[in-house]
Amino acid sequence: MKESTIMQIHQQQLGNALVQIMNQSRHIVHTIIIILLFIIVNLIVYNVQINLHVLNGTALMILIQLNFLKQNARVINIMIKNLLDVQLVHHLIVQTCQSTYTQSKLGCTCTIHQYEDSNQCLNCPIECNQCLSSTNCIECLTINNRQLSNGQCNCIDGYYPIISDPKCQLCHQFCKTCTGPTSDECLTCNDIPNIEKVGSTCRCPTGMSYQFTIQTCSSCHSSCLTCFRITIDGCLTCNSTLNRLLKGLKCVCAPGYYELSNVCTNCPITEDPSLSECYKLCNNNQLIWHTITCSSCDTGFQLVFGECQPICGDLQIKGYEQCEDNNTILNDLCYNCQFQCPAHCLTCDLLTTLPCPDVCGDGIITGVEECEDGNTIQYDGCFNCKYQCQPQCTKCIKGLCFECATGGWYIDPLITPWQCKEKCGDGLIIGSEQCEDGNTSDTDGCKDCKYFCRIGCSSCDYTTKKCLSCALPGFVLKSYYCENVCGDGLAVVDPSGKSIQSNVMMAIQLIMMVAVALVNFSVSQQLFAQVVQIIDVKICATGYYLSDKKICIPICGDALVVGW
């Protein structure tokens, strides 16, 4: 049998043995070791010279003679074919990491939201974005209304946690800190004028009601003892010493009294048809004078202070009643048998459906609204009734920015509220910046990170950094500045001190002026222009060309007659 055939058989047998061994392997490290052993055995069988080097006690480096690779290319191809057996590939793909680990470029690792413990990856607590253990958070998300404190992601002031929800929810507007959504679950109260805390409840004092638009506790209407709003129809209880009683949502004068200058005054004994308040309702829907005794009422009515009043809560709508829901809950459409809705509802009647839609801009924080600032300005802390900071802000808490870690930006604490501003001079063109030149010069077209035209340019397009007109004769437009022209018969100096060595030219002008004054020597404009040309000439007037010696010389043959 030929040697090449024997070699092929041996290779095939070795390959099959490899696959059988690898099918029984349980870890990718085992697979790699088997592949290395396979290669080494093949090389030893065919007397190939190999050098093994131990690297750091773990890795093997195999140096194979180049002539072996050249002479045994077919053998190597057979080895590769065996290694790429379908069963082997399936083994390498499927059996990678343990169940709780994730395959990555770094190997089997835990995800960013996990921590490693007892050779397994465990999920961080729901409130943590990253953690070291189940009790030690290292990163919290401000979008979840949380902040890091002593290894815990706690809700920021004004929010409370919910089990199984990473996002903290908004407290009642009376609460600065809380355990739940109502004003009866406050830990501390907000800084609201006249607010008081009774137990775990933050509320306005007796005789006051909260005004949403000005965010303060204000006095009830003079007719009310307690109230839910400060208007005349917002009463909850009445002051009986003022001879008033509650009818629906108003404190009206009791039977035998009528309203006079906001005071309940005794009705006269003699009947007076002009005093309608001095009549009272009796049975059969009769109105009788207050001095007449009423002894019975119709169904759905009861005697109160000698007059018939509808029974609120009997599920019958009688007399001045508007609705019946048989409860004493505020803001549920019906209270004390009168239509009564949350303050932000635009209507409150039989056709009103609760909850009323939030009206952003009405000054009242309701529903899913977080804030109300009465404008539509973006990035001022509140936009579309949601807290909002600039996009560059990396730590936004209730519309206030405390950190700008975005590249090229910094936090400016001198502005209230703090704002992210572009860091001019850092080489990054961002935000409202137009340019970055890393200097404070105002002659290079960029100043304070904005396009800037040099002195001497009377009109500038700051959006394109282009000078539109020159302030002085003897200059022509060039990009963001005006450049003086040699050969136009005008001796001028660039006011910016940049063009054609202006300082030197000014010195020459001064010297020549002194010479003229001293010796009465007449110097022509042409002579002065030639002196200037010697210094540094860049542009010549029409009809001239610039020589190697930087002198403007008339162009012969251009049909223009110009002088020297």
Secondary structure, DSSP 8 states (H G I E B T S, - for coil): --HHHHHHHHHHHHHHHHHHHHHT--SHHHHHHHHHHHHHHHHHHTT--EEEEEETTTEEEEEE-HHHHHHTHHHHHHHHHHHT-HHHHHHHHHS-S-TT-EEETTEEE--TTEEE-SSSEEE--TT-SEEEETTEEEE--GGGTEEEETTEEEE-TTEEEETTEEEEEE--TTEEEESSSSTTSEEEE-S-TT-EEETTEEE--TTEEEETTTTEEEE--TT-SEESSSSTT-EEE--GGGTEEEETTEEEE-TTEEEETTEEEE--SS--TT-GGGEEEEGGGEEEETTS------TTEEEETTEEEE-TTSS---TT-----SS--TTSEEETTEEE--TT-S--STT--SS----TTSS---TT-----SS--TTSEEETTEEE--TT-SEEETTEEEE--STTEEEETTSSS-EEEE-TTSS---TT-----SS--SSSSEETTEE---TTEEEEETTTTEEEEESSTTEEEETTEEEE-BTSS-----TTS-TT-HHHHHHHHHHHHHHHHHH-----HHHHHHHHHHH----B-TTEEE-TTS-EEE-TTSS-----
